[in-house]
Amino acid sequence: MAEKVDLVVLGAGPGGYVAAVRAAQLGMKVVIVEKEKVGGTCLHKGCIPSKSLLRSAEVYHNMLESENYGVRASNVELDFSLVQHRKEKVISQLHQGVQGLLKKYNVDIYEGTGRILGPSIFSPMPGTISIEKNDDSEAELIVPQYVLIATGSRPRSLPGLEIDGHYIMNSDHALQMETLPESIIIIGGGVIGIEWASMLSDFGVKVTVVEFADRLLPFEDEEISKEMTRLLKKRKVKIYTGTKVLSETASIKDDKVMIQAEQGSKKITLEADRALVSVGRSANIDDIGLPNTSIQVEKGHIQVNEFMQTDESHIYAIGDVVGGYQLAHVASHEGILAVDHMLGKEVNPIQSEFIPRCTYSRPEIGSIGLTEVEAKEKGHEVKVGKFSFRGIGKALVFGEVDGFIKIISDKNTDDLLGVHIIGPHATDLISEAGLAKVLDATAWEIAQAIHPHPTLSEVFGEAALAVDGKPIHG
């Protein structure tokens, strides 16, 4: 007999497990189906391991530059095996934490692949879940009142470019490297590509970045993109923008990766020990039973309304499978929203302009809202305040003075349209802008907040004053 529950969650990443916890807190009987490990890509193959490596790269860089702080350190060596060991230790600790959290709230976890079945003797509606277990035992059936699809995504590949996991890698493979190459070609200059470029550069790898768009980080404000490009070039990273990789011509020769590319009418031959393909991610929606439902899929993503409902009103979807910003914190927020909506609670649909975006390179980038170009395209007459970290005492103390903050406001209404930061701890600082957006604060109101001295947060107060041309230290 099929088991009956309130909610089945397909996928235990930061969207799925957060939704499961929320549902259990509100009294639902919840089952999670996960074919790998709870925590999902973010914990095991994405956010956490990559940021652990980035932190090690930052520490290594700081040690090499320690004399600038009056600390002479000799014979500084990088032991990449210990870097990887620390990464695995961080993952393991957080994995245990997620497991403990689900156990605390009595969420049942089934290891296997969950598929949505069509109408049957168990239910007149699509939604019965068949769980094919990893141990090849007989599949189990669960009949839920609601289903939440949170199956995440996987690295996208380029047609004609065979990823072998050694010479030509995606981010999953790169995270498992046992030794560092002397040189690498990174195909893709988006967030993930830039994080890897920054990290590997700090580890001493010769890095080349190839981006199809006419600039790095094409979805960031143009001034942010320009500054990151300048700083990476200063670190000897080679950058090719407006460049198409001829993937079908890639080859391995004399233990090297050979890649042909086109930059306008110019032909380019690139050579390195390894290549990393970082051209986005594809939603994991194959083989989960969607054809058994009326759920609509467009451009590889499940279509949902503002409450994360699919065309089957009792089946919801969140995270990378629905497109938009493929970010862990977005998936988590969507998961909470979806569960609250299932239970009839009042919810506020997510507004994309309230979502902070982060790049954990050196220096970091944090942004929220519209870029200056986007704001103008939407018909806003804008006024802009900028302030450099060079004018902030704490940045000088830190020895990290590159970068700036840019605040974009509507000239007529004073509405805060966007905030863009490149500089030290930008991914932490951007939360102040997030709160300002939620509270509908203006730049003037941000300036009224007393920012403690000396802190990096003072850059907010100065940039807010700069919107009206009155920064104190600028």
CORDAQUI-V854619 format. One record per residue. N is the residue number from 1. RES is the residue in one letter. SS is DSSP state (@ for helix, = for strand, . for the rest). D_FIRST is the distance of its C-alpha to the first C-alpha in Angstrom with 2 decimals. Layout:
BEGIN
n: (N	N)
res: (RES	RES)
ss: (SS	SS)
d_first: (D_FIRST	D_FIRST)
END
This chain:
BEGIN
n: (1	2	3	4	5	6	7	8	9	10	11	12	13	14	15	16	17	18	19	20	21	22	23	24	25	26	27	28	29	30	31	32	33	34	35	36	37	38	39	40	41	42	43	44	45	46	47	48	49	50	51	52	53	54	55	56	57	58	59	60	61	62	63	64	65	66	67	68	69	70	71	72	73	74	75	76	77	78	79	80	81	82	83	84	85	86	87	88	89	90	91	92	93	94	95	96	97	98	99	100	101	102	103	104	105	106	107	108	109	110	111	112	113	114	115	116	117	118	119	120	121	122	123	124	125	126	127	128	129	130	131	132	133	134	135	136	137	138	139	140	141	142	143	144	145	146	147	148	149	150	151	152	153	154	155	156	157	158	159	160	161	162	163	164	165	166	167	168	169	170	171	172	173	174	175	176	177	178	179	180	181	182	183	184	185	186	187	188	189	190	191	192	193	194	195	196	197	198	199	200	201	202	203	204	205	206	207	208	209	210	211	212	213	214	215	216	217	218	219	220	221	222	223	224	225	226	227	228	229	230	231	232	233	234	235	236	237	238	239	240	241	242	243	244	245	246	247	248	249	250	251	252	253	254	255	256	257	258	259	260	261	262	263	264	265	266	267	268	269	270	271	272	273	274	275	276	277	278	279	280	281	282	283	284	285	286	287	288	289	290	291	292	293	294	295	296	297	298	299	300	301	302	303	304	305	306	307	308	309	310	311	312	313	314	315	316	317	318	319	320	321	322	323	324	325	326	327	328	329	330	331	332	333	334	335	336	337	338	339	340	341	342	343	344	345	346	347	348	349	350	351	352	353	354	355	356	357	358	359	360	361	362	363	364	365	366	367	368	369	370	371	372	373	374	375	376	377	378	379	380	381	382	383	384	385	386	387	388	389	390	391	392	393	394	395	396	397	398	399	400	401	402	403	404	405	406	407	408	409	410	411	412	413	414	415	416	417	418	419	420	421	422	423	424	425	426	427	428	429	430	431	432	433	434	435	436	437	438	439	440	441	442	443	444	445	446	447	448	449	450	451	452	453	454	455	456	457	458	459	460	461	462	463	464	465	466	467	468	469	470	471	472	473	474)
res: (M	A	E	K	V	D	L	V	V	L	G	A	G	P	G	G	Y	V	A	A	V	R	A	A	Q	L	G	M	K	V	V	I	V	E	K	E	K	V	G	G	T	C	L	H	K	G	C	I	P	S	K	S	L	L	R	S	A	E	V	Y	H	N	M	L	E	S	E	N	Y	G	V	R	A	S	N	V	E	L	D	F	S	L	V	Q	H	R	K	E	K	V	I	S	Q	L	H	Q	G	V	Q	G	L	L	K	K	Y	N	V	D	I	Y	E	G	T	G	R	I	L	G	P	S	I	F	S	P	M	P	G	T	I	S	I	E	K	N	D	D	S	E	A	E	L	I	V	P	Q	Y	V	L	I	A	T	G	S	R	P	R	S	L	P	G	L	E	I	D	G	H	Y	I	M	N	S	D	H	A	L	Q	M	E	T	L	P	E	S	I	I	I	I	G	G	G	V	I	G	I	E	W	A	S	M	L	S	D	F	G	V	K	V	T	V	V	E	F	A	D	R	L	L	P	F	E	D	E	E	I	S	K	E	M	T	R	L	L	K	K	R	K	V	K	I	Y	T	G	T	K	V	L	S	E	T	A	S	I	K	D	D	K	V	M	I	Q	A	E	Q	G	S	K	K	I	T	L	E	A	D	R	A	L	V	S	V	G	R	S	A	N	I	D	D	I	G	L	P	N	T	S	I	Q	V	E	K	G	H	I	Q	V	N	E	F	M	Q	T	D	E	S	H	I	Y	A	I	G	D	V	V	G	G	Y	Q	L	A	H	V	A	S	H	E	G	I	L	A	V	D	H	M	L	G	K	E	V	N	P	I	Q	S	E	F	I	P	R	C	T	Y	S	R	P	E	I	G	S	I	G	L	T	E	V	E	A	K	E	K	G	H	E	V	K	V	G	K	F	S	F	R	G	I	G	K	A	L	V	F	G	E	V	D	G	F	I	K	I	I	S	D	K	N	T	D	D	L	L	G	V	H	I	I	G	P	H	A	T	D	L	I	S	E	A	G	L	A	K	V	L	D	A	T	A	W	E	I	A	Q	A	I	H	P	H	P	T	L	S	E	V	F	G	E	A	A	L	A	V	D	G	K	P	I	H	G)
ss: (.	.	=	=	=	=	=	=	=	=	.	.	.	.	.	@	@	@	@	@	@	@	@	@	@	.	.	.	.	=	=	=	=	=	.	.	.	.	.	@	@	@	@	@	@	.	@	@	@	@	@	@	@	@	@	@	@	@	@	@	@	@	@	@	.	@	@	@	@	.	.	.	.	.	.	.	.	.	.	@	@	@	@	@	@	@	@	@	@	@	@	@	@	@	@	@	@	@	@	@	@	@	@	@	.	.	.	=	=	=	=	=	=	=	=	=	.	.	.	.	.	.	.	.	.	.	.	.	=	=	=	=	=	.	.	.	.	.	.	=	=	=	=	=	=	=	=	=	=	.	.	.	=	=	=	.	.	.	.	.	.	.	.	.	.	.	.	=	=	.	@	@	@	@	.	.	.	.	.	.	.	.	=	=	=	=	=	.	.	.	@	@	@	@	@	@	@	@	@	@	@	@	.	.	.	=	=	=	=	=	.	.	.	.	.	.	.	.	.	.	.	@	@	@	@	@	@	@	@	@	@	@	@	@	.	.	.	=	=	=	.	.	=	=	=	=	=	=	=	=	=	=	=	.	.	=	=	=	=	=	=	=	=	.	.	=	=	=	=	=	=	=	.	=	=	=	=	.	.	.	=	=	=	.	.	.	.	.	.	@	@	@	.	.	.	.	=	=	.	.	=	=	.	.	.	.	.	.	=	.	.	.	.	.	=	=	=	.	@	@	@	@	.	.	.	.	.	@	@	@	@	@	@	@	@	@	@	@	@	@	@	@	.	.	.	.	.	.	.	.	.	@	@	@	.	.	=	=	=	.	.	.	.	=	=	=	=	=	=	.	.	@	@	@	@	@	@	.	.	.	.	=	=	=	=	=	=	=	@	@	@	.	@	@	@	@	@	@	.	.	.	.	.	=	=	=	=	=	=	=	.	.	.	.	=	=	=	=	=	=	=	=	=	.	.	@	@	@	@	@	@	@	@	@	@	@	@	@	.	.	.	=	@	@	@	@	@	@	.	.	.	.	.	.	.	.	.	@	@	@	@	@	@	@	@	@	.	.	.	.	.	.	.	.)
d_first: (0.00	3.81	6.44	9.25	12.80	16.29	17.48	16.80	20.16	20.84	23.78	25.30	28.94	31.27	29.64	25.98	26.39	28.90	26.62	23.78	26.33	27.67	24.32	23.55	27.11	26.52	23.55	20.59	17.47	17.90	16.46	19.01	18.56	21.87	22.93	26.15	27.30	26.89	30.10	30.00	33.11	35.27	34.98	34.91	36.74	38.53	39.93	40.13	41.31	43.81	45.23	45.58	47.63	49.59	50.48	51.75	53.78	55.25	56.25	57.83	59.77	60.94	62.12	64.16	65.67	66.13	69.93	69.90	68.80	71.44	69.16	70.32	67.53	68.54	66.55	63.39	60.85	57.38	54.93	52.02	49.93	50.18	49.34	46.09	45.45	45.86	43.49	40.75	41.44	41.04	37.74	36.43	37.47	35.84	32.63	32.43	33.14	30.24	27.85	29.31	29.01	25.28	24.85	27.14	24.97	21.65	20.40	17.61	18.80	16.95	19.59	19.15	19.41	17.34	17.50	17.12	15.56	17.16	16.10	13.15	10.99	9.05	12.53	16.07	17.48	17.48	15.93	12.32	12.98	12.52	13.89	16.09	17.21	20.91	20.68	19.46	16.35	13.26	12.17	9.31	8.00	9.01	9.96	13.39	16.13	18.60	19.10	22.25	23.65	26.03	26.29	30.06	32.67	34.58	38.33	39.80	42.11	45.23	45.31	47.51	47.48	45.49	43.99	44.27	43.44	46.90	49.77	47.88	45.14	42.82	42.29	39.41	41.86	44.77	42.99	42.74	46.41	47.99	51.50	53.07	54.82	58.41	57.68	54.80	54.41	51.84	50.84	49.95	51.76	49.02	47.65	45.95	48.92	51.42	49.60	49.69	53.31	54.32	52.53	53.77	57.24	57.38	56.34	59.34	57.72	59.72	57.51	57.77	55.65	55.35	54.18	54.03	54.81	58.35	57.59	55.26	52.50	52.89	50.69	52.78	56.07	58.83	60.92	58.06	57.56	61.30	61.55	58.70	60.32	63.64	62.30	60.37	63.48	65.47	63.19	64.05	60.75	61.52	60.04	59.89	58.77	58.75	57.94	55.64	54.31	54.71	51.50	52.05	55.27	53.82	54.70	55.03	58.59	60.26	57.26	57.40	55.32	57.49	56.51	58.52	58.52	60.41	61.96	63.48	65.81	66.05	64.31	63.06	62.14	60.08	59.70	57.80	56.02	52.61	51.06	48.26	46.53	45.66	45.21	42.18	38.41	35.82	32.50	29.32	27.61	27.33	24.09	21.82	20.89	23.64	24.56	21.25	22.62	26.01	26.87	30.53	31.99	35.76	37.80	34.80	33.39	30.66	32.40	31.73	33.66	35.42	32.27	30.38	28.30	27.73	28.06	24.39	25.20	21.89	22.25	25.07	26.95	29.52	31.92	33.32	30.98	32.76	36.26	39.12	40.09	37.88	38.37	36.18	37.53	36.82	33.14	32.83	34.58	32.49	29.29	30.63	31.82	28.50	26.57	29.39	29.30	25.57	26.46	29.52	32.11	35.44	35.69	38.58	37.89	39.09	42.59	43.38	46.88	45.53	43.79	45.84	46.11	47.19	48.73	49.16	52.20	55.65	56.66	53.47	52.73	51.08	51.00	49.65	50.38	52.70	55.12	58.71	58.43	55.22	56.83	59.87	57.82	56.10	59.56	60.16	63.66	63.02	64.83	63.94	64.54	64.54	65.37	65.66	64.38	67.92	69.01	66.54	67.89	64.59	64.03	67.47	66.66	63.47	65.44	63.00	64.98	63.73	61.88	61.91	59.99	60.19	59.45	59.37	60.07	60.85	64.62	64.61	61.79	61.56	57.76	56.31	55.05	54.33	54.98	55.31	56.14	57.08	58.27	57.45	54.17	53.60	49.80	50.23	53.02	51.14	49.04	52.16	52.26	48.58	49.31	52.41	50.43	47.88	50.79	52.77	55.64	58.77	60.74	63.29	60.69	59.53	63.19	63.48	60.93	62.90	61.78	62.79	65.45	65.23	61.71	60.30	59.00	62.60	62.20	60.16	62.98	65.58	63.66	62.97	66.72	67.42	65.60	68.70	71.04	71.69	70.16	72.09	72.13	72.02)
END
